Amino acid sequence: MKFLSETAPEAEEICSRFVKYAKIYSQSSSENADKGIIPSTPQQTEFAKILASELKELGFNDVDISEYSYVYANVPATKGLENAKPFCLLAHMDTVEEVTGLNVNPQVVKNYDGRVIQLKNNIVLDPAKNQALKQAADEKDTIITTDGTTLLGGDDKAGITIIVSALKYLMAHPEIPHGLIEVMFSPDEETGHGMDKVPLEKLKSKFAYTVDGGHIGELESECFNAYRSDLVFTGVSSHTNAARANGMVNAISMASAFINSLPRHESPETTDGRQGFYCPLRFSGSMEEASVSLFLRDFDKDNMERRKAIVEQLANAAAASFGGKVKIEHIQQYLNMREGLEKVPYVKSVLIDAFRECGVEPVMTPIRGGTDGSRLTEMGIPTPNIFTGAHNYHSASEWVSLTQMVKATDIVINLSTLISKL
């Protein structure tokens, strides 16, 4: 069933809403989040306040901001469906810190004709090199880009836009049946801490959906198992003039040797699909002590255990070869949500039906990363992921398809009705 079209007034409103959100600074800080500071930046709290105020104005029910800046709201069930299964929709408010999200200046290109788009800082969007952009050109889509100096924030302000737009439409059309729909907008997803302080006690829903994917059709119900390995190499400091006599052990050299011993063909830049990897993330220290943080990723639990064991073997070998010591800690970040979703197959199957009713064939792609839904699934609330139409995430070449945002909005509306029939 189709409720919206790319030429309807709602589509223009969706575009305007996204542009408004994209301009709001909401970058997070992994350094602060790793210290347990949630939200990790004050600008996320400011965005939460803006969203909460807007949801109240639009007529959402029970709008609330938690002490950790999670925004909660709901849309009550239509008459007669008060006992239908409730569900929750989630998106995150923060943007990554690797590319600045300050002073975002979105560029709206209507009826995109396939021309090469030249942005600032020599950023080029060329459909000859990007199949999704070529599709946008073929469809004369409206696309929203950066100006080349910042990211755009489609991850995940496109998701917030889709959720707000879909539920606003449902409230304006009480003839469309649905049960209770809950909404949660979270801070610090990009730091990996998005569900650390989530107010689960507020949720009546036993399942949920994140709206945080990419190209049209993406339906994600599988992700990496993710660990961070923190290693501290301890050496012996000495004046370099008497290093041999004093038995100097250089912790920087030890840590460097360990990093260089990691399998080069199992790094992020040499893998794709269902292949896992090792990724050194941070490296700091001195002759006496050097620290390395390493990401481990794998879709298979047994392979993850193998990766952890390899890290220990290589680190201990590096330490032994220099006569130093190493301390290793493996920290679980999130687990593959596949197992949790397999226990309640209707959560995914009803979403597949919603896709197909809107004329979109689901593309089951494993997430080479994680979402808030990964963590929620671990916590007992199965949560697959829906596409948003955002592309080139985490970069100054990021862009969003309006056609795809509209289609995702339609899918959320359809999903609401289908769930009420379960």
Residue pairs with C-beta under 8 A, 6 or more apart in sequence:
1 357
1 358
1 414
1 417
2 358
2 359
2 410
3 169
3 173
3 176
3 410
3 413
3 414
4 10
4 11
4 169
4 406
4 409
4 410
4 413
5 11
5 406
6 141
6 142
6 402
6 403
6 406
8 406
10 165
10 169
10 406
10 409
11 402
11 406
13 165
14 161
14 162
14 165
14 402
14 405
14 406
14 409
15 108
15 142
15 144
15 402
15 405
17 161
17 164
17 165
18 106
18 144
18 154
18 157
18 158
18 161
18 400
18 405
19 106
19 108
19 144
21 153
21 157
21 160
21 161
22 104
22 106
22 144
22 152
22 153
22 154
22 157
23 104
23 105
23 106
24 46
24 47
24 50
24 157
25 43
25 46
25 47
25 101
25 102
25 103
25 104
26 41
26 43
26 44
26 46
26 47
26 93
26 94
26 95
26 101
26 153
27 41
27 43
27 94
27 95
27 96
27 97
27 100
27 101
27 102
28 39
28 40
28 41
28 44
28 94
28 95
28 96
28 97
28 187
28 188
28 189
28 190
28 191
29 37
29 40
29 41
29 97
29 191
30 40
30 97
30 190
30 191
30 192
31 40
32 40
32 41
33 40
33 188
33 191
33 192
33 193
33 196
34 191
34 193
36 196
38 68
38 69
38 187
38 188
38 193
38 196
38 197
39 45
39 48
39 68
39 69
39 94
39 187
39 188
40 94
40 187
40 188
40 191
40 193
41 94
44 69
44 93
44 94
44 187
44 188
45 69
45 187
47 93
48 65
48 69
48 70
48 71
48 93
48 185
48 187
49 65
51 71
51 93
51 160
51 185
52 63
52 64
52 65
52 71
52 73
54 164
55 63
55 71
55 73
55 164
55 183
56 63
58 164
58 168
58 171
59 171
60 73
60 74
60 75
60 167
60 171
60 183
61 73
61 74
61 75
61 76
62 72
62 73
62 74
63 71
63 72
63 73
64 71
64 72
64 73
64 202
65 71
65 72
66 72
66 197
66 199
66 202
68 187
68 197
68 199
69 93
69 187
70 184
70 185
70 186
70 187
70 197
70 198
70 199
71 93
71 183
71 184
71 185
72 182
72 183
72 184
72 199
72 202
73 182
73 183
74 180
74 181
74 182
74 183
75 167
75 170
75 171
75 178
75 180
75 181
75 183
76 180
77 84
77 86
77 178
77 179
77 180
77 420
78 174
78 176
78 177
78 178
78 179
78 420
80 177
81 177
81 178
81 179
81 420
82 179
82 180
83 179
84 178
84 179
84 180
84 419
84 420
84 421
84 422
85 179
85 206
85 207
85 419
85 420
85 422
86 179
86 180
86 181
86 182
86 204
86 205
86 206
87 179
87 181
87 182
87 205
87 207
87 208
87 209
87 419
88 181
88 182
88 183
88 184
88 203
88 205
88 207
88 208
88 209
88 381
89 163
89 166
89 167
89 181
89 182
89 183
89 184
89 208
89 209
89 210
89 211
89 412
90 183
90 184
90 185
90 186
90 208
90 209
90 210
90 211
90 212
90 372
90 373
90 376
90 383
91 156
91 157
91 159
91 160
91 162
91 163
91 185
91 186
91 210
91 211
91 212
92 156
92 159
92 185
92 186
92 187
92 188
92 189
92 190
92 194
92 212
92 372
93 156
93 160
93 185
93 186
93 187
94 187
94 188
94 189
94 190
94 191
94 194
95 101
95 151
95 153
95 155
95 157
95 190
96 151
96 155
96 190
96 394
97 190
98 394
99 150
99 151
99 394
99 395
99 396
100 149
100 150
100 151
101 150
101 151
101 153
102 150
103 149
103 150
104 146
104 150
104 151
104 152
104 153
105 146
105 147
105 149
105 150
106 144
106 145
106 146
106 147
106 152
107 119
107 144
107 145
107 146
107 147
108 142
108 143
108 144
109 117
109 142
109 143
109 144
109 145
110 142
111 140
111 142
112 136
112 137
112 140
112 141
112 142
112 143
113 137
113 140
114 127
114 134
114 137
114 138
116 124
116 125
116 126
116 127
116 128
117 124
117 125
117 126
117 145
118 124
119 125
119 145
119 146
119 147
119 148
119 396
119 397
120 147
120 148
120 149
121 148
121 149
121 396
122 148
123 146
123 148
123 396
123 397
124 397
125 133
125 145
125 397
125 399
126 133
127 133
127 134
127 136
127 137
128 134
130 391
130 392
132 215
132 391
132 401
133 143
133 391
133 399
135 141
136 143
136 401
136 403
139 403
141 401
141 402
141 403
141 404
142 401
142 402
142 403
143 399
143 400
143 401
143 402
144 152
144 154
144 399
144 400
144 402
145 152
145 397
145 398
145 399
146 152
146 396
146 397
146 398
146 399
148 396
148 397
149 396
150 396
151 394
151 395
151 396
151 398
152 390
152 398
152 399
152 400
153 398
154 388
154 389
154 390
154 391
154 393
154 398
154 399
154 400
155 190
155 212
155 388
155 390
155 393
155 394
155 398
156 189
156 211
156 212
156 388
156 390
158 211
158 388
158 389
158 390
158 400
158 405
159 210
159 211
159 212
159 388
160 185
160 211
161 405
162 211
162 386
162 388
162 405
162 408
162 409
162 412
163 183
163 211
163 412
165 409
166 409
166 410
166 412
166 413
166 416
167 181
167 183
167 412
169 409
169 413
170 176
170 178
170 181
170 413
170 416
176 413
176 416
176 417
177 417
177 420
178 416
178 417
178 419
178 420
179 416
179 419
179 420
180 204
180 205
181 416
182 202
182 203
182 204
182 205
182 208
184 198
184 203
184 208
186 194
186 195
186 198
186 372
187 194
188 194
188 196
189 212
189 371
189 372
192 226
192 333
192 334
192 370
194 372
194 375
195 372
195 375
195 376
195 379
198 372
198 376
198 379
200 379
200 381
203 381
205 381
206 381
207 344
207 347
207 381
207 382
207 383
208 373
208 376
208 381
208 382
208 383
209 351
209 373
209 383
209 384
209 385
209 386
209 412
209 415
210 371
210 372
210 373
210 376
210 383
210 384
210 385
210 386
211 385
211 386
211 388
211 408
211 412
212 371
212 372
212 373
212 385
212 386
212 388
213 219
213 220
213 385
213 386
213 387
213 388
214 387
214 388
214 389
214 390
214 391
214 393
215 363
215 387
215 389
215 391
215 404
216 360
216 387
216 389
216 401
216 403
216 404
216 407
216 408
217 355
217 360
217 361
217 362
217 363
217 387
218 363
218 365
218 385
218 386
218 387
219 348
219 351
219 352
219 355
219 362
219 363
219 364
219 365
219 384
219 385
219 386
219 387
220 364
220 365
220 366
220 367
220 371
220 384
220 385
221 337
221 338
221 341
221 348
221 364
221 384
221 385
222 299
222 336
222 337
222 338
222 364
222 366
222 367
223 299
223 334
223 336
223 337
223 338
223 366
223 367
223 369
223 370
223 371
223 374
224 276
224 297
224 298
224 299
224 334
224 336
224 366
224 367
224 368
224 369
224 370
225 297
225 298
225 299
225 300
225 301
225 304
225 334
225 335
225 336
226 295
226 296
226 297
226 332
226 333
226 334
226 335
226 369
226 370
226 374
227 295
227 296
227 304
227 307
227 308
227 330
227 331
227 332
227 333
228 281
228 293
228 294
228 295
228 296
228 330
228 331
228 333
229 293
229 294
229 295
229 296
229 308
229 311
229 328
229 329
229 330
229 331
230 291
230 292
230 293
230 294
230 328
230 329
230 331
231 255
231 258
231 291
231 292
231 293
231 294
231 311
231 315
231 326
231 327
231 328
231 329
232 289
232 290
232 291
232 326
232 327
233 251
233 254
233 255
233 258
233 285
233 289
233 290
233 291
233 292
233 315
233 318
233 319
233 324
233 325
233 326
234 251
234 288
234 289
234 324
234 325
234 326
234 327
235 248
235 249
235 250
235 251
235 252
235 253
235 254
235 287
235 288
235 289
235 290
235 322
235 324
236 246
236 247
236 248
236 249
236 288
236 323
236 324
237 248
237 286
237 287
237 288
238 246
238 247
238 248
238 287
239 246
240 248
247 323
248 287
249 322
249 323
249 324
250 287
250 322
251 285
251 286
251 287
251 288
251 289
251 290
251 324
252 285
252 286
252 287
252 290
253 322
254 290
254 318
254 319
254 321
254 322
254 324
254 326
255 283
255 285
255 290
255 291
255 292
255 318
257 318
257 321
257 322
258 292
258 314
258 315
258 318
258 319
258 326
259 280
259 283
259 292
261 314
261 317
261 318
262 278
262 280
262 294
262 314
263 278
263 310
264 270
266 275
266 276
266 277
266 278
267 277
267 278
267 279
268 277
268 279
270 277
271 277
272 368
273 366
274 299
274 366
276 296
276 297
276 298
276 299
276 300
276 303
276 304
276 307
277 295
277 296
277 297
278 294
278 295
278 296
278 307
278 311
279 294
279 295
279 297
280 292
280 293
280 294
281 293
281 294
281 295
282 291
282 292
282 293
283 290
283 291
283 292
283 293
284 290
284 291
285 291
294 311
296 304
296 307
296 308
296 311
296 330
297 368
298 304
298 307
299 336
299 366
301 335
301 336
308 330
311 328
311 330
312 328
315 326
315 328
316 326
318 326
319 325
319 326
333 370
334 370
334 374
334 375
334 378
335 374
335 377
335 378
336 374
337 373
337 374
337 377
337 378
337 382
337 383
337 384
340 377
340 378
340 380
340 382
341 347
341 348
341 377
341 382
341 384
343 382
344 382
346 422
347 382
347 384
348 384
350 415
350 418
350 419
350 422
351 362
351 384
351 386
351 415
352 362
353 418
354 411
354 412
354 414
354 415
354 418
355 361
355 362
355 411
356 362
357 414
357 418
358 407
358 410
358 411
358 414
360 407
360 411
367 374
367 385
371 383
371 385
372 383
373 383
373 384
373 385
374 383
376 382
376 383
377 383
386 408
386 411
386 412
387 404
387 408
388 400
388 404
388 405
388 408
389 400
389 401
389 402
389 403
389 404
389 405
389 407
389 408
390 398
390 399
390 400
390 401
391 398
391 399
391 400
391 401
392 398
392 399
